[in-house]
Amino acid sequence: MSQEPTQGLNRFELIATIVERDVLRYTPAGIPIVAAKLLHSSEQREAGVVRLIEFEMPAQAAGEISGRVNQAELGKSFHFSGFLARKHRNSKSLVFHIVEFEDCSLPNL
């Protein structure tokens, strides 16, 4: 069975630092999961004007990637990739689900 989505696009990328991280835990199904808070800061151009953008956002990583996120250095910049989903079924809040990340200081190979 393919893991690719069948419709729609939900892809989110962000360069940010991990400013907080919870203790690695396990779901009732035994899947490792870690929650974190990411801090983003950049300058973006909108309508011909440069804006300073700064925000924190909740994130989580599940499965194999959770161990890497759990070991990542706090305060260091990473390029995160993943998708957005509700915090839980009835929530209006979004959480960034990290599926991949790389150190921004390493050259792309």
C-alpha positions in Angstrom: 0.0 0.0 0.0 1.4 3.4 -1.0 2.1 5.9 1.7 1.5 8.8 -0.7 -1.6 10.9 -0.2 -4.4 10.3 -2.7 -5.6 13.9 -2.9 -4.8 17.4 -1.8 -1.5 18.9 -0.8 -0.3 19.4 2.8 3.4 20.1 2.7 5.1 22.5 5.1 8.7 23.5 5.3 10.3 25.8 7.8 13.8 26.8 9.0 13.6 27.1 12.7 15.3 26.3 16.0 14.0 23.9 18.7 13.5 26.0 21.8 11.6 23.5 23.9 11.3 19.7 23.8 9.2 17.3 25.9 10.5 14.0 27.1 10.3 11.2 24.5 7.1 9.1 25.2 5.3 6.2 23.6 1.8 5.9 22.3 -0.4 3.1 23.5 0.6 1.3 20.2 4.3 1.6 21.2 5.2 4.4 18.7 7.8 6.8 20.0 6.7 10.5 19.9 8.3 13.7 21.0 6.6 17.2 21.1 8.6 20.4 20.7 8.3 24.1 20.2 9.9 25.7 17.2 11.0 29.3 16.8 11.2 30.9 13.4 12.6 34.3 12.5 13.0 35.7 9.0 12.4 38.6 6.7 9.7 38.1 4.0 8.6 40.4 1.2 4.9 41.1 1.0 3.3 43.7 -1.3 6.7 45.2 -2.0 7.4 45.6 1.7 9.9 43.6 3.8 8.4 42.3 7.0 10.1 40.8 10.0 8.4 37.5 10.8 8.8 35.9 14.1 6.7 33.1 15.7 6.7 30.0 17.8 4.8 26.9 16.8 4.1 23.5 18.3 5.6 20.5 16.5 5.8 16.8 17.0 7.7 13.9 15.5 6.6 10.3 15.6 8.3 7.0 14.8 11.9 6.8 13.8 12.4 10.5 13.3 11.4 11.2 16.9 14.7 9.9 18.2 16.6 12.3 16.0 14.4 15.2 17.1 14.9 14.1 20.7 18.7 14.3 20.2 18.8 17.5 18.2 20.7 20.4 19.8 18.4 23.0 21.3 18.9 26.5 19.8 20.4 25.2 16.5 18.8 25.9 13.1 17.3 23.1 11.2 15.3 22.8 7.9 12.1 20.9 8.9 9.7 19.3 6.4 6.3 17.8 7.2 2.6 18.6 7.3 0.1 20.4 9.4 -2.7 18.7 11.3 -5.1 19.5 14.1 -3.8 19.0 17.6 -6.5 16.5 18.2 -9.8 15.6 16.4 -12.0 18.4 17.8 -9.2 21.0 18.1 -8.9 24.2 16.0 -5.2 24.4 16.8 -2.6 23.2 14.4 0.6 21.2 15.0 3.5 20.8 12.6 4.2 17.1 12.2 7.9 16.7 11.4 8.7 13.9 8.9 12.3 15.0 8.0 14.8 17.6 9.0 18.4 18.5 8.4 21.1 20.7 10.0 21.2 24.1 8.2 24.9 24.3 8.7 25.6 21.2 6.6 26.0 21.6 2.9 23.4 19.8 0.7 25.0 16.7 -0.7 
